[in-house]
Amino acid sequence: MAFLDRKGLADNTLVIFASDHGSELYDHGINNDKHNFLDASWRIPLILRLPHRVPKGETRSFATTLDITATIAAAAGAPIPIGWQGFDLLGPLSQGHDSPRKVGVGTEYRAHAVVTPSWKLSYFPEQGEGRLWDRKKDPAEQHDLFNSAEHAEVKNGLLTALLRWRAQQDPLQWLQAISKPGAQTATLAYNHTKSLRGIDAELRLQEDALRFEPN
């Protein structure tokens, strides 16, 4: 970055610092492992630097690695492909707005998780098991509420939101390339497929999951 400053290139260069994953270093009794949705593994740094466009020293939530590619494309003035699911972070940040992503979501092999400002739910379909954490009261993720009757409404609502999101993970560019109109049913499917965007699943997830945030 000192080189960019010295050469007068900083104002036209988006710098991104990120990481692949964290590692459990005996957090939760786990040694040096990443295959879970606990914060020590899942929550990673993401720092953007672009003078005069990205506010200096400020923090926003949320963002995921999906948003990095969309942000790079937007910064370069390129269109974001129809199948991409990431949000452009740079546009809203440069206007002083919050992150467009309000909910984080991810997949680890066949397991899935969703995180909101107040909750984190992970679900393991093959085992029929899950975890639910209250992020405000239990930031260290020590008290699993998945089987708590008191939190059943939150659990079921977030689980439905997560499974709806998972059902919408379509290879859109391929589907749209091979879809053709035909008989009535085929034409309906064709029109629907042509109207889909990758970002729609993320927007729908945010709407579904944020219903369970405290007022």
C-alpha positions as protocol buffer text, in pm:
chain_id: "A"
residue {
  index: 1
  type: MET
  ca { x: 0 y: 0 z: 0 }
}
residue {
  index: 2
  type: ALA
  ca { x: 295 y: 231 z: 62 }
}
residue {
  index: 3
  type: PHE
  ca { x: 405 y: 165 z: -295 }
}
residue {
  index: 4
  type: LEU
  ca { x: 58 y: 251 z: -428 }
}
residue {
  index: 5
  type: ASP
  ca { x: 59 y: 573 z: -226 }
}
residue {
  index: 6
  type: ARG
  ca { x: 407 y: 666 z: -343 }
}
residue {
  index: 7
  type: LYS
  ca { x: 325 y: 606 z: -710 }
}
residue {
  index: 8
  type: GLY
  ca { x: -6 y: 790 z: -694 }
}
residue {
  index: 9
  type: LEU
  ca { x: -206 y: 474 z: -769 }
}
residue {
  index: 10
  type: ALA
  ca { x: -395 y: 435 z: -440 }
}
residue {
  index: 11
  type: ASP
  ca { x: -704 y: 630 z: -545 }
}
residue {
  index: 12
  type: ASN
  ca { x: -756 y: 396 z: -839 }
}
residue {
  index: 13
  type: THR
  ca { x: -671 y: 63 z: -673 }
}
residue {
  index: 14
  type: LEU
  ca { x: -907 y: -145 z: -465 }
}
residue {
  index: 15
  type: VAL
  ca { x: -709 y: -342 z: -208 }
}
residue {
  index: 16
  type: ILE
  ca { x: -879 y: -639 z: -42 }
}
residue {
  index: 17
  type: PHE
  ca { x: -744 y: -832 z: 254 }
}
residue {
  index: 18
  type: ALA
  ca { x: -927 y: -1154 z: 330 }
}
residue {
  index: 19
  type: SER
  ca { x: -872 y: -1507 z: 452 }
}
residue {
  index: 20
  type: ASP
  ca { x: -990 y: -1854 z: 362 }
}
residue {
  index: 21
  type: HIS
  ca { x: -1087 y: -1971 z: 711 }
}
residue {
  index: 22
  type: GLY
  ca { x: -989 y: -1963 z: 1074 }
}
residue {
  index: 23
  type: SER
  ca { x: -876 y: -2259 z: 1281 }
}
residue {
  index: 24
  type: GLU
  ca { x: -1001 y: -2389 z: 1611 }
}
residue {
  index: 25
  type: LEU
  ca { x: -705 y: -2367 z: 1849 }
}
residue {
  index: 26
  type: TYR
  ca { x: -867 y: -2565 z: 2129 }
}
residue {
  index: 27
  type: ASP
  ca { x: -1176 y: -2344 z: 2120 }
}
residue {
  index: 28
  type: HIS
  ca { x: -1466 y: -2577 z: 2202 }
}
residue {
  index: 29
  type: GLY
  ca { x: -1204 y: -2846 z: 2268 }
}
residue {
  index: 30
  type: ILE
  ca { x: -1117 y: -2868 z: 1898 }
}
residue {
  index: 31
  type: ASN
  ca { x: -754 y: -2855 z: 1790 }
}
residue {
  index: 32
  type: ASN
  ca { x: -659 y: -2691 z: 1460 }
}
residue {
  index: 33
  type: ASP
  ca { x: -968 y: -2776 z: 1260 }
}
residue {
  index: 34
  type: LYS
  ca { x: -1187 y: -2567 z: 1031 }
}
residue {
  index: 35
  type: HIS
  ca { x: -1475 y: -2797 z: 944 }
}
residue {
  index: 36
  type: ASN
  ca { x: -1752 y: -2632 z: 1140 }
}
residue {
  index: 37
  type: PHE
  ca { x: -1956 y: -2313 z: 1154 }
}
residue {
  index: 38
  type: LEU
  ca { x: -1822 y: -2187 z: 1486 }
}
residue {
  index: 39
  type: ASP
  ca { x: -1691 y: -1831 z: 1481 }
}
residue {
  index: 40
  type: ALA
  ca { x: -1328 y: -1934 z: 1532 }
}
residue {
  index: 41
  type: SER
  ca { x: -1341 y: -2114 z: 1196 }
}
residue {
  index: 42
  type: TRP
  ca { x: -1609 y: -1933 z: 1002 }
}
residue {
  index: 43
  type: ARG
  ca { x: -1562 y: -1568 z: 1093 }
}
residue {
  index: 44
  type: ILE
  ca { x: -1271 y: -1426 z: 894 }
}
residue {
  index: 45
  type: PRO
  ca { x: -1128 y: -1080 z: 823 }
}
residue {
  index: 46
  type: LEU
  ca { x: -1232 y: -875 z: 523 }
}
residue {
  index: 47
  type: ILE
  ca { x: -1074 y: -532 z: 483 }
}
residue {
  index: 48
  type: LEU
  ca { x: -1128 y: -303 z: 184 }
}
residue {
  index: 49
  type: ARG
  ca { x: -914 y: -1 z: 102 }
}
residue {
  index: 50
  type: LEU
  ca { x: -993 y: 252 z: -167 }
}
residue {
  index: 51
  type: PRO
  ca { x: -930 y: 612 z: -60 }
}
residue {
  index: 52
  type: HIS
  ca { x: -1221 y: 856 z: -100 }
}
residue {
  index: 53
  type: ARG
  ca { x: -1464 y: 571 z: -169 }
}
residue {
  index: 54
  type: VAL
  ca { x: -1434 y: 327 z: 120 }
}
residue {
  index: 55
  type: PRO
  ca { x: -1481 y: 499 z: 459 }
}
residue {
  index: 56
  type: LYS
  ca { x: -1163 y: 477 z: 665 }
}
residue {
  index: 57
  type: GLY
  ca { x: -1168 y: 297 z: 999 }
}
residue {
  index: 58
  type: GLU
  ca { x: -1534 y: 193 z: 988 }
}
residue {
  index: 59
  type: THR
  ca { x: -1689 y: -150 z: 1028 }
}
residue {
  index: 60
  type: ARG
  ca { x: -1991 y: -303 z: 854 }
}
residue {
  index: 61
  type: SER
  ca { x: -2174 y: -634 z: 883 }
}
residue {
  index: 62
  type: PHE
  ca { x: -2224 y: -869 z: 706 }
}
residue {
  index: 63
  type: ALA
  ca { x: -2009 y: -979 z: 416 }
}
residue {
  index: 64
  type: THR
  ca { x: -1910 y: -1318 z: 275 }
}
residue {
  index: 65
  type: THR
  ca { x: -1648 y: -1434 z: 29 }
}
residue {
  index: 66
  type: LEU
  ca { x: -1923 y: -1447 z: -234 }
}
residue {
  index: 67
  type: ASP
  ca { x: -1932 y: -1068 z: -214 }
}
residue {
  index: 68
  type: ILE
  ca { x: -1564 y: -1030 z: -299 }
}
residue {
  index: 69
  type: THR
  ca { x: -1600 y: -1129 z: -664 }
}
residue {
  index: 70
  type: ALA
  ca { x: -1910 y: -914 z: -711 }
}
residue {
  index: 71
  type: THR
  ca { x: -1732 y: -619 z: -549 }
}
residue {
  index: 72
  type: ILE
  ca { x: -1427 y: -659 z: -776 }
}
residue {
  index: 73
  type: ALA
  ca { x: -1647 y: -675 z: -1085 }
}
residue {
  index: 74
  type: ALA
  ca { x: -1840 y: -365 z: -980 }
}
residue {
  index: 75
  type: ALA
  ca { x: -1521 y: -175 z: -898 }
}
residue {
  index: 76
  type: ALA
  ca { x: -1392 y: -252 z: -1246 }
}
residue {
  index: 77
  type: GLY
  ca { x: -1716 y: -134 z: -1406 }
}
residue {
  index: 78
  type: ALA
  ca { x: -1799 y: -483 z: -1530 }
}
residue {
  index: 79
  type: PRO
  ca { x: -2150 y: -629 z: -1520 }
}
residue {
  index: 80
  type: ILE
  ca { x: -2212 y: -886 z: -1248 }
}
residue {
  index: 81
  type: PRO
  ca { x: -2304 y: -1218 z: -1415 }
}
residue {
  index: 82
  type: ILE
  ca { x: -2660 y: -1332 z: -1373 }
}
residue {
  index: 83
  type: GLY
  ca { x: -2568 y: -1644 z: -1177 }
}
residue {
  index: 84
  type: TRP
  ca { x: -2347 y: -1476 z: -917 }
}
residue {
  index: 85
  type: GLN
  ca { x: -2487 y: -1457 z: -566 }
}
residue {
  index: 86
  type: GLY
  ca { x: -2261 y: -1193 z: -416 }
}
residue {
  index: 87
  type: PHE
  ca { x: -2343 y: -832 z: -335 }
}
residue {
  index: 88
  type: ASP
  ca { x: -2141 y: -535 z: -454 }
}
residue {
  index: 89
  type: LEU
  ca { x: -2007 y: -391 z: -129 }
}
residue {
  index: 90
  type: LEU
  ca { x: -1822 y: -97 z: -281 }
}
residue {
  index: 91
  type: GLY
  ca { x: -2122 y: 93 z: -418 }
}
residue {
  index: 92
  type: PRO
  ca { x: -2313 y: 118 z: -87 }
}
residue {
  index: 93
  type: LEU
  ca { x: -1997 y: 180 z: 117 }
}
residue {
  index: 94
  type: SER
  ca { x: -1886 y: 463 z: -109 }
}
residue {
  index: 95
  type: GLN
  ca { x: -2226 y: 629 z: -49 }
}
residue {
  index: 96
  type: GLY
  ca { x: -2200 y: 591 z: 328 }
}
residue {
  index: 97
  type: HIS
  ca { x: -2459 y: 314 z: 349 }
}
residue {
  index: 98
  type: ASP
  ca { x: -2452 y: -12 z: 542 }
}
residue {
  index: 99
  type: SER
  ca { x: -2355 y: -337 z: 380 }
}
residue {
  index: 100
  type: PRO
  ca { x: -2625 y: -468 z: 146 }
}
residue {
  index: 101
  type: ARG
  ca { x: -2579 y: -811 z: 302 }
}
residue {
  index: 102
  type: LYS
  ca { x: -2768 y: -844 z: 630 }
}
residue {
  index: 103
  type: VAL
  ca { x: -2739 y: -1221 z: 672 }
}
residue {
  index: 104
  type: GLY
  ca { x: -2443 y: -1458 z: 632 }
}
residue {
  index: 105
  type: VAL
  ca { x: -2485 y: -1806 z: 490 }
}
residue {
  index: 106
  type: GLY
  ca { x: -2256 y: -2093 z: 403 }
}
residue {
  index: 107
  type: THR
  ca { x: -2215 y: -2459 z: 319 }
}
residue {
  index: 108
  type: GLU
  ca { x: -1963 y: -2712 z: 449 }
}
residue {
  index: 109
  type: TYR
  ca { x: -1992 y: -3032 z: 246 }
}
residue {
  index: 110
  type: ARG
  ca { x: -2357 y: -3130 z: 309 }
}
residue {
  index: 111
  type: ALA
  ca { x: -2415 y: -2905 z: 608 }
}
residue {
  index: 112
  type: HIS
  ca { x: -2544 y: -2549 z: 597 }
}
residue {
  index: 113
  type: ALA
  ca { x: -2560 y: -2251 z: 830 }
}
residue {
  index: 114
  type: VAL
  ca { x: -2717 y: -1907 z: 847 }
}
residue {
  index: 115
  type: VAL
  ca { x: -2615 y: -1621 z: 1075 }
}
residue {
  index: 116
  type: THR
  ca { x: -2803 y: -1302 z: 1157 }
}
residue {
  index: 117
  type: PRO
  ca { x: -2711 y: -1020 z: 1396 }
}
residue {
  index: 118
  type: SER
  ca { x: -2875 y: -1213 z: 1681 }
}
residue {
  index: 119
  type: TRP
  ca { x: -2872 y: -1581 z: 1583 }
}
residue {
  index: 120
  type: LYS
  ca { x: -2666 y: -1852 z: 1421 }
}
residue {
  index: 121
  type: LEU
  ca { x: -2825 y: -2177 z: 1308 }
}
residue {
  index: 122
  type: SER
  ca { x: -2640 y: -2468 z: 1153 }
}
residue {
  index: 123
  type: TYR
  ca { x: -2806 y: -2782 z: 1020 }
}
residue {
  index: 124
  type: PHE
  ca { x: -2673 y: -3124 z: 925 }
}
residue {
  index: 125
  type: PRO
  ca { x: -2940 y: -3288 z: 707 }
}
residue {
  index: 126
  type: GLU
  ca { x: -2794 y: -3639 z: 695 }
}
residue {
  index: 127
  type: GLN
  ca { x: -2778 y: -3658 z: 1074 }
}
residue {
  index: 128
  type: GLY
  ca { x: -3098 y: -3463 z: 1130 }
}
residue {
  index: 129
  type: GLU
  ca { x: -2913 y: -3249 z: 1383 }
}
residue {
  index: 130
  type: GLY
  ca { x: -2851 y: -2880 z: 1428 }
}
residue {
  index: 131
  type: ARG
  ca { x: -2708 y: -2607 z: 1649 }
}
residue {
  index: 132
  type: LEU
  ca { x: -2862 y: -2276 z: 1750 }
}
residue {
  index: 133
  type: TRP
  ca { x: -2663 y: -1999 z: 1917 }
}
residue {
  index: 134
  type: ASP
  ca { x: -2781 y: -1672 z: 2066 }
}
residue {
  index: 135
  type: ARG
  ca { x: -2505 y: -1441 z: 1937 }
}
residue {
  index: 136
  type: LYS
  ca { x: -2594 y: -1154 z: 2170 }
}
residue {
  index: 137
  type: LYS
  ca { x: -2618 y: -1346 z: 2498 }
}
residue {
  index: 138
  type: ASP
  ca { x: -2372 y: -1621 z: 2412 }
}
residue {
  index: 139
  type: PRO
  ca { x: -2099 y: -1482 z: 2183 }
}
residue {
  index: 140
  type: ALA
  ca { x: -1860 y: -1765 z: 2278 }
}
residue {
  index: 141
  type: GLU
  ca { x: -2116 y: -2019 z: 2149 }
}
residue {
  index: 142
  type: GLN
  ca { x: -2127 y: -2234 z: 2462 }
}
residue {
  index: 143
  type: HIS
  ca { x: -2502 y: -2296 z: 2499 }
}
residue {
  index: 144
  type: ASP
  ca { x: -2673 y: -2481 z: 2213 }
}
residue {
  index: 145
  type: LEU
  ca { x: -3042 y: -2388 z: 2198 }
}
residue {
  index: 146
  type: PHE
  ca { x: -3143 y: -2610 z: 1905 }
}
residue {
  index: 147
  type: ASN
  ca { x: -3359 y: -2840 z: 2122 }
}
residue {
  index: 148
  type: SER
  ca { x: -3486 y: -2564 z: 2349 }
}
residue {
  index: 149
  type: ALA
  ca { x: -3865 y: -2549 z: 2347 }
}
residue {
  index: 150
  type: GLU
  ca { x: -3844 y: -2179 z: 2430 }
}
residue {
  index: 151
  type: HIS
  ca { x: -3654 y: -2113 z: 2107 }
}
residue {
  index: 152
  type: ALA
  ca { x: -3850 y: -2348 z: 1881 }
}
residue {
  index: 153
  type: GLU
  ca { x: -4007 y: -2067 z: 1678 }
}
residue {
  index: 154
  type: VAL
  ca { x: -3670 y: -1907 z: 1603 }
}
residue {
  index: 155
  type: LYS
  ca { x: -3513 y: -2245 z: 1521 }
}
residue {
  index: 156
  type: ASN
  ca { x: -3793 y: -2354 z: 1288 }
}
residue {
  index: 157
  type: GLY
  ca { x: -3809 y: -2017 z: 1117 }
}
residue {
  index: 158
  type: LEU
  ca { x: -3437 y: -1999 z: 1052 }
}
residue {
  index: 159
  type: LEU
  ca { x: -3429 y: -2361 z: 943 }
}
residue {
  index: 160
  type: THR
  ca { x: -3706 y: -2296 z: 690 }
}
residue {
  index: 161
  type: ALA
  ca { x: -3521 y: -1988 z: 564 }
}
residue {
  index: 162
  type: LEU
  ca { x: -3199 y: -2186 z: 529 }
}
residue {
  index: 163
  type: LEU
  ca { x: -3361 y: -2477 z: 346 }
}
residue {
  index: 164
  type: ARG
  ca { x: -3541 y: -2241 z: 109 }
}
residue {
  index: 165
  type: TRP
  ca { x: -3206 y: -2081 z: 31 }
}
residue {
  index: 166
  type: ARG
  ca { x: -3047 y: -2423 z: -26 }
}
residue {
  index: 167
  type: ALA
  ca { x: -3325 y: -2523 z: -265 }
}
residue {
  index: 168
  type: GLN
  ca { x: -3251 y: -2215 z: -478 }
}
residue {
  index: 169
  type: GLN
  ca { x: -2886 y: -2299 z: -551 }
}
residue {
  index: 170
  type: ASP
  ca { x: -2934 y: -2347 z: -924 }
}
residue {
  index: 171
  type: PRO
  ca { x: -2665 y: -2340 z: -1195 }
}
residue {
  index: 172
  type: LEU
  ca { x: -2847 y: -2049 z: -1359 }
}
residue {
  index: 173
  type: GLN
  ca { x: -2613 y: -1977 z: -1647 }
}
residue {
  index: 174
  type: TRP
  ca { x: -2627 y: -2340 z: -1757 }
}
residue {
  index: 175
  type: LEU
  ca { x: -3003 y: -2368 z: -1702 }
}
residue {
  index: 176
  type: GLN
  ca { x: -3074 y: -2052 z: -1895 }
}
residue {
  index: 177
  type: ALA
  ca { x: -2848 y: -2163 z: -2179 }
}
residue {
  index: 178
  type: ILE
  ca { x: -3024 y: -2498 z: -2228 }
}
residue {
  index: 179
  type: SER
  ca { x: -3384 y: -2397 z: -2150 }
}
residue {
  index: 180
  type: LYS
  ca { x: -3621 y: -2382 z: -2445 }
}
residue {
  index: 181
  type: PRO
  ca { x: -3989 y: -2297 z: -2474 }
}
residue {
  index: 182
  type: GLY
  ca { x: -4221 y: -2569 z: -2596 }
}
residue {
  index: 183
  type: ALA
  ca { x: -4553 y: -2698 z: -2473 }
}
residue {
  index: 184
  type: GLN
  ca { x: -4735 y: -2505 z: -2202 }
}
residue {
  index: 185
  type: THR
  ca { x: -4546 y: -2650 z: -1906 }
}
residue {
  index: 186
  type: ALA
  ca { x: -4208 y: -2618 z: -2081 }
}
residue {
  index: 187
  type: THR
  ca { x: -4282 y: -2256 z: -2170 }
}
residue {
  index: 188
  type: LEU
  ca { x: -4381 y: -2174 z: -1812 }
}
residue {
  index: 189
  type: ALA
  ca { x: -4058 y: -2332 z: -1687 }
}
residue {
  index: 190
  type: TYR
  ca { x: -3858 y: -2150 z: -1956 }
}
residue {
  index: 191
  type: ASN
  ca { x: -4005 y: -1811 z: -1865 }
}
residue {
  index: 192
  type: HIS
  ca { x: -3946 y: -1870 z: -1496 }
}
residue {
  index: 193
  type: THR
  ca { x: -3587 y: -1985 z: -1550 }
}
residue {
  index: 194
  type: LYS
  ca { x: -3509 y: -1682 z: -1765 }
}
residue {
  index: 195
  type: SER
  ca { x: -3634 y: -1451 z: -1490 }
}
residue {
  index: 196
  type: LEU
  ca { x: -3409 y: -1593 z: -1217 }
}
residue {
  index: 197
  type: ARG
  ca { x: -3097 y: -1422 z: -1080 }
}
residue {
  index: 198
  type: GLY
  ca { x: -2837 y: -1568 z: -848 }
}
residue {
  index: 199
  type: ILE
  ca { x: -2879 y: -1282 z: -603 }
}
residue {
  index: 200
  type: ASP
  ca { x: -3250 y: -1360 z: -560 }
}
residue {
  index: 201
  type: ALA
  ca { x: -3175 y: -1649 z: -323 }
}
residue {
  index: 202
  type: GLU
  ca { x: -2967 y: -1418 z: -102 }
}
residue {
  index: 203
  type: LEU
  ca { x: -3233 y: -1146 z: -98 }
}
residue {
  index: 204
  type: ARG
  ca { x: -3504 y: -1396 z: -12 }
}
residue {
  index: 205
  type: LEU
  ca { x: -3292 y: -1546 z: 265 }
}
residue {
  index: 206
  type: GLN
  ca { x: -3241 y: -1204 z: 420 }
}
residue {
  index: 207
  type: GLU
  ca { x: -3613 y: -1136 z: 416 }
}
residue {
  index: 208
  type: ASP
  ca { x: -3691 y: -1475 z: 570 }
}
residue {
  index: 209
  type: ALA
  ca { x: -3419 y: -1479 z: 836 }
}
residue {
  index: 210
  type: LEU
  ca { x: -3448 y: -1120 z: 957 }
}
residue {
  index: 211
  type: ARG
  ca { x: -3805 y: -1179 z: 1068 }
}
residue {
  index: 212
  type: PHE
  ca { x: -3666 y: -1332 z: 1384 }
}
residue {
  index: 213
  type: GLU
  ca { x: -3455 y: -1038 z: 1488 }
}
residue {
  index: 214
  type: PRO
  ca { x: -3571 y: -865 z: 1809 }
}
residue {
  index: 215
  type: ASN
  ca { x: -3755 y: -539 z: 1747 }
}
